[in-house]
Amino acid sequence: MSDTDEKATPATTGDTTTAGSTVDREFTVEERSQAQLVFRRFLAHRAAMVSLVVLVLLILLAYVGGALWRYDVGEITPDNSVPPSFDHPFGTDAVGKDQFAQVLGGTRISLQVSVMVAILATFVGTLWGSVAGYFGGRTDTIMMRIADLILTLPLIAVAAMLAHNFGGTWYLIGLVIAGLYWAYVSRVARGVVLSLREKEYIEAAKALGASDTRIILRHLVPNALGSILVNLTILVALAILLETALSYLGFGVQVPDTSLGLLVSEAQTALTTRPWLFYFPGLFIIIIALTINFIGDGLRDAFDPQQTKVRQ
């Protein structure tokens, strides 16, 4: 046998697998669930993560910082129309109220209104759209025509009229806005459910005797959760802006309560003489709306399994 043949002969030692045979390998990478994959994609979205940190800090500032701040929302100080300083970071108004305390109080009310709107509108709209999409036929037609009727209403005009008739407390404003926004969510939920109700696991649940209520609540709604959560974040931003618009027009939150929109409305006449009264609450509105929109953008990318590249 030549040297070439000896080199080509595979060497074996004991039970060692010879060259050319299949090598069995044990993979130690742990399988990730869908929730873990969504969470990892969300963490990889830099804009969403930065926005989440900023929003959390803003919430802590509004609630914890407001409770620890030296001045209360309605407290009148001897400093009238003082520009931003060490004692009054956001200045004071003509009466002597500390604007920093006012902005923190307004942020709390505006956040409470927006979160209330998002939860109520998402809950009602999701159930409404899920039932319509699941049953289809005449039920779908009737329910969606009602939602379409709500969608055709001029939003600000109807909200202003209802808010004027039912009072200007923050929770009533939240109920009014939620009563107008749920139709948007129902449209999204219906579209998702229409694509899910033909899936194999829905047919299997029906074959096993699951009730319609169980199928909707245990199978359809959880699988539509991605689109629902994205719309929930959008609703928070929209509710902030609509509450601001209503307060600016005089139909939103009323004194003794305060909100960011009410502060902007009250400061419009002092824009040239005391601009800090206008710009600081306006800046908080912009920050809240932008951060929530970026968070919603990150959630949409995280829940989309067809994303090939996470947007930075």
C-alpha positions as CSV (number, residue, x, y, z in Angstrom):
1,M,0.0,0.0,0.0
2,S,1.3,3.4,-1.0
3,D,1.7,6.4,1.3
4,T,-1.2,8.1,-0.4
5,D,-3.4,5.1,0.4
6,E,-2.3,5.2,4.0
7,K,-3.1,8.8,4.4
8,A,-6.5,8.3,2.8
9,T,-7.4,5.5,5.3
10,P,-9.5,7.0,8.2
11,A,-7.9,6.3,11.6
12,T,-10.1,4.7,14.3
13,T,-9.4,4.5,18.0
14,G,-11.7,2.2,20.0
15,D,-15.3,3.2,19.5
16,T,-14.4,6.6,17.8
17,T,-16.7,7.3,14.9
18,T,-15.0,6.9,11.6
19,A,-14.8,9.7,9.1
20,G,-17.7,10.1,6.7
21,S,-20.3,8.8,9.2
22,T,-23.0,11.0,10.8
23,V,-21.9,12.7,14.0
24,D,-24.7,13.1,16.5
25,R,-24.5,16.4,18.3
26,E,-26.5,17.5,21.3
27,F,-27.8,21.1,21.0
28,T,-27.8,22.9,24.3
29,V,-29.6,26.1,23.1
30,E,-32.8,26.5,25.1
31,E,-35.9,26.8,23.0
32,R,-37.5,30.3,23.4
33,S,-41.2,30.9,23.7
34,Q,-43.1,33.4,21.6
35,A,-43.3,35.8,24.5
36,Q,-39.5,35.6,25.0
37,L,-38.9,36.3,21.3
38,V,-41.2,39.3,21.4
39,F,-39.5,40.6,24.5
40,R,-36.0,40.2,22.9
41,R,-37.2,42.1,19.8
42,F,-38.6,44.9,21.9
43,L,-35.4,45.2,23.9
44,A,-33.5,45.5,20.6
45,H,-35.6,48.5,19.5
46,R,-33.4,51.3,20.9
47,A,-35.9,54.1,20.3
48,A,-38.6,52.2,22.1
49,M,-36.4,51.4,25.1
50,V,-35.1,55.0,25.4
51,S,-38.7,56.2,25.2
52,L,-39.8,53.7,27.9
53,V,-37.1,54.9,30.3
54,V,-38.0,58.5,29.7
55,L,-41.7,57.8,30.2
56,V,-41.1,55.9,33.4
57,L,-38.9,58.7,34.7
58,L,-41.6,61.2,33.8
59,I,-44.3,59.2,35.7
60,L,-42.0,58.9,38.7
61,L,-41.4,62.6,38.6
62,A,-45.1,63.4,38.4
63,Y,-46.2,61.1,41.2
64,V,-43.2,60.8,43.5
65,G,-41.6,64.1,42.8
66,G,-45.0,65.9,43.1
67,A,-45.5,64.4,46.5
68,L,-42.0,65.4,47.7
69,W,-41.9,68.9,46.1
70,R,-42.0,71.8,48.6
71,Y,-45.1,73.4,47.0
72,D,-48.5,72.0,46.4
73,V,-50.6,72.4,43.2
74,G,-52.9,75.0,44.6
75,E,-50.5,76.7,47.0
76,I,-50.0,80.4,46.5
77,T,-46.5,81.8,47.2
78,P,-45.5,85.4,47.6
79,D,-43.5,85.3,44.3
80,N,-45.7,86.6,41.5
81,S,-44.8,86.2,37.9
82,V,-41.3,85.0,38.7
83,P,-39.3,83.5,35.8
84,P,-37.6,80.1,36.2
85,S,-35.2,80.1,39.1
86,F,-33.7,77.8,41.7
87,D,-36.7,78.1,44.0
88,H,-39.2,77.9,41.1
89,P,-37.7,75.8,38.3
90,F,-40.7,76.5,36.0
91,G,-41.4,80.0,37.4
92,T,-44.7,81.2,38.9
93,D,-47.9,82.6,37.5
94,A,-49.5,86.0,38.2
95,V,-51.2,84.7,41.3
96,G,-48.0,83.2,42.7
97,K,-48.6,79.5,42.1
98,D,-45.5,77.4,41.5
99,Q,-45.6,76.3,37.9
100,F,-43.5,73.2,38.5
101,A,-46.1,71.9,41.0
102,Q,-48.8,72.8,38.5
103,V,-47.2,70.9,35.7
104,L,-46.6,67.8,37.8
105,G,-50.2,67.9,38.9
106,G,-51.4,68.4,35.3
107,T,-49.3,65.5,34.2
108,R,-50.9,63.2,36.7
109,I,-54.4,64.1,35.6
110,S,-53.6,63.9,31.9
111,L,-51.9,60.4,32.4
112,Q,-54.9,59.2,34.4
113,V,-57.3,60.3,31.7
114,S,-55.3,58.7,28.9
115,V,-54.8,55.4,30.7
116,M,-58.5,55.3,31.6
117,V,-59.4,55.9,28.0
118,A,-56.9,53.3,26.7
119,I,-58.1,50.6,29.1
120,L,-61.9,51.2,28.6
121,A,-61.8,51.7,24.9
122,T,-59.5,48.7,24.4
123,F,-61.7,46.4,26.5
124,V,-65.0,47.4,24.9
125,G,-63.6,47.6,21.4
126,T,-61.8,44.3,21.6
127,L,-64.9,42.4,22.8
128,W,-67.1,44.1,20.3
129,G,-64.8,43.5,17.3
130,S,-64.1,39.9,18.4
131,V,-67.7,39.0,18.7
132,A,-68.5,40.6,15.4
133,G,-65.6,38.9,13.6
134,Y,-66.2,35.5,15.1
135,F,-70.0,35.2,14.4
136,G,-70.0,37.0,11.1
137,G,-73.1,37.3,9.0
138,R,-75.9,39.5,10.2
139,T,-74.3,39.9,13.7
140,D,-71.2,41.3,12.1
141,T,-73.1,43.6,9.8
142,I,-75.2,45.1,12.6
143,M,-72.4,45.5,15.1
144,M,-70.0,47.0,12.6
145,R,-72.6,49.5,11.3
146,I,-72.9,50.7,14.9
147,A,-69.2,51.1,15.1
148,D,-69.1,52.9,11.7
149,L,-71.8,55.3,13.0
150,I,-69.5,56.2,16.0
151,L,-66.6,56.6,13.6
152,T,-68.5,59.1,11.4
153,L,-69.1,61.5,14.4
154,P,-67.0,64.6,14.5
155,L,-64.8,63.6,17.4
156,I,-63.9,66.9,19.0
157,A,-67.3,68.5,18.6
158,V,-69.2,65.5,20.1
159,A,-66.6,65.2,22.9
160,A,-66.9,68.9,23.7
161,M,-70.7,68.7,23.8
162,L,-70.7,65.6,26.1
163,A,-68.0,67.0,28.3
164,H,-69.9,70.3,28.7
165,N,-73.2,68.5,29.6
166,F,-71.7,65.9,32.0
167,G,-69.1,68.0,33.8
168,G,-65.4,68.6,33.7
169,T,-64.0,66.1,36.2
170,W,-61.1,64.0,34.8
171,Y,-62.9,60.7,35.0
172,L,-66.0,62.0,33.2
173,I,-63.7,63.3,30.5
174,G,-62.1,59.9,30.3
175,L,-65.5,58.2,29.9
176,V,-66.5,60.6,27.1
177,I,-63.3,60.0,25.2
178,A,-63.4,56.3,25.7
179,G,-67.0,56.2,24.5
180,L,-65.8,57.7,21.2
181,Y,-62.5,55.8,20.7
182,W,-63.7,52.2,21.2
183,A,-64.9,51.9,17.7
184,Y,-61.4,52.3,16.3
185,V,-60.2,49.3,18.4
186,S,-63.2,47.2,17.4
187,R,-62.3,47.6,13.7
188,V,-58.7,46.4,14.4
189,A,-59.9,43.5,16.6
190,R,-62.5,42.4,14.0
191,G,-59.9,42.3,11.2
192,V,-57.6,40.1,13.3
193,V,-60.3,37.8,14.4
194,L,-61.5,37.3,10.8
195,S,-58.1,35.9,9.9
196,L,-57.9,33.8,13.1
197,R,-61.3,32.1,13.1
198,E,-60.4,29.8,10.2
199,K,-57.2,28.5,11.9
200,E,-56.9,24.8,12.7
201,Y,-56.9,25.3,16.5
202,I,-60.2,27.1,16.4
203,E,-61.7,24.2,14.4
204,A,-60.2,21.8,16.9
205,A,-61.7,23.8,19.8
206,K,-65.1,23.6,18.2
207,A,-64.8,19.9,17.6
208,L,-64.0,19.4,21.3
209,G,-67.2,21.2,22.3
210,A,-65.7,24.5,23.5
211,S,-68.3,27.2,23.8
212,D,-68.3,30.4,21.7
213,T,-67.4,32.4,24.8
214,R,-64.5,30.2,25.6
215,I,-63.2,30.3,22.0
216,I,-63.4,34.1,21.9
217,L,-61.8,34.8,25.3
218,R,-59.3,31.9,25.5
219,H,-58.2,31.6,21.9
220,L,-59.1,34.5,19.7
221,V,-58.4,37.5,22.0
222,P,-55.0,36.2,23.3
223,N,-53.8,35.6,19.8
224,A,-54.9,39.0,18.8
225,L,-53.0,40.5,21.7
226,G,-50.2,41.9,19.7
227,S,-52.3,44.2,17.6
228,I,-54.4,45.1,20.6
229,L,-51.4,46.2,22.7
230,V,-50.1,48.3,19.8
231,N,-53.4,50.1,19.5
232,L,-53.6,50.6,23.3
233,T,-50.4,52.6,23.3
234,I,-51.6,54.6,20.4
235,L,-54.8,55.3,22.3
236,V,-52.8,56.7,25.2
237,A,-51.2,59.3,23.0
238,L,-54.4,60.1,21.2
239,A,-56.2,60.6,24.5
240,I,-53.5,62.9,25.8
241,L,-53.9,65.1,22.7
242,L,-57.7,65.0,22.7
243,E,-57.9,65.9,26.3
244,T,-55.4,68.8,25.6
245,A,-57.6,70.0,22.8
246,L,-60.8,69.9,24.9
247,S,-59.1,71.7,27.8
248,Y,-57.7,74.3,25.4
249,L,-61.2,74.9,24.1
250,G,-62.6,75.1,27.6
251,F,-64.5,71.8,27.5
252,G,-62.0,69.6,29.3
253,V,-60.8,69.3,32.9
254,Q,-62.1,72.3,34.9
255,V,-60.8,74.0,38.1
256,P,-60.0,73.0,40.9
257,D,-58.6,70.1,38.9
258,T,-55.8,70.8,36.4
259,S,-54.3,69.2,33.4
260,L,-51.6,69.9,30.9
261,G,-54.1,71.1,28.4
262,L,-55.8,73.4,30.9
263,L,-52.4,74.9,31.8
264,V,-51.7,75.6,28.1
265,S,-55.1,77.1,27.7
266,E,-54.7,79.4,30.7
267,A,-51.2,80.5,29.6
268,Q,-52.1,81.5,26.0
269,T,-52.8,85.1,27.0
270,A,-49.5,85.4,28.8
271,L,-47.4,83.9,25.9
272,T,-45.5,87.1,25.3
273,T,-45.1,88.3,28.9
274,R,-44.7,85.0,30.8
275,P,-43.8,82.3,28.1
276,W,-42.6,79.8,30.7
277,L,-46.3,79.2,31.7
278,F,-47.0,78.0,28.1
279,Y,-43.9,76.2,27.1
280,F,-43.3,73.9,30.0
281,P,-46.7,72.1,30.0
282,G,-46.5,72.1,26.2
283,L,-43.1,70.4,26.4
284,F,-44.5,67.7,28.7
285,I,-47.4,67.0,26.3
286,I,-44.9,66.6,23.4
287,I,-42.6,64.3,25.5
288,I,-45.5,62.1,26.6
289,A,-47.0,61.8,23.1
290,L,-43.6,61.1,21.4
291,T,-42.4,58.5,23.9
292,I,-45.7,56.6,23.8
293,N,-45.7,56.6,20.0
294,F,-42.1,55.2,19.9
295,I,-43.1,52.5,22.4
296,G,-46.0,51.6,20.2
297,D,-43.7,51.5,17.2
298,G,-41.4,49.1,19.1
299,L,-44.3,46.9,20.1
300,R,-45.5,46.7,16.6
301,D,-42.0,45.6,15.4
302,A,-41.7,43.1,18.3
303,F,-45.0,41.4,17.6
304,D,-44.4,41.2,13.8
305,P,-42.7,37.8,13.1
306,Q,-42.0,38.9,9.6
307,Q,-39.6,41.7,10.7
308,T,-36.2,40.9,9.2
309,K,-34.5,44.0,10.7
310,V,-35.4,45.8,13.9
311,R,-35.6,49.5,13.3
312,Q,-33.2,51.5,15.4
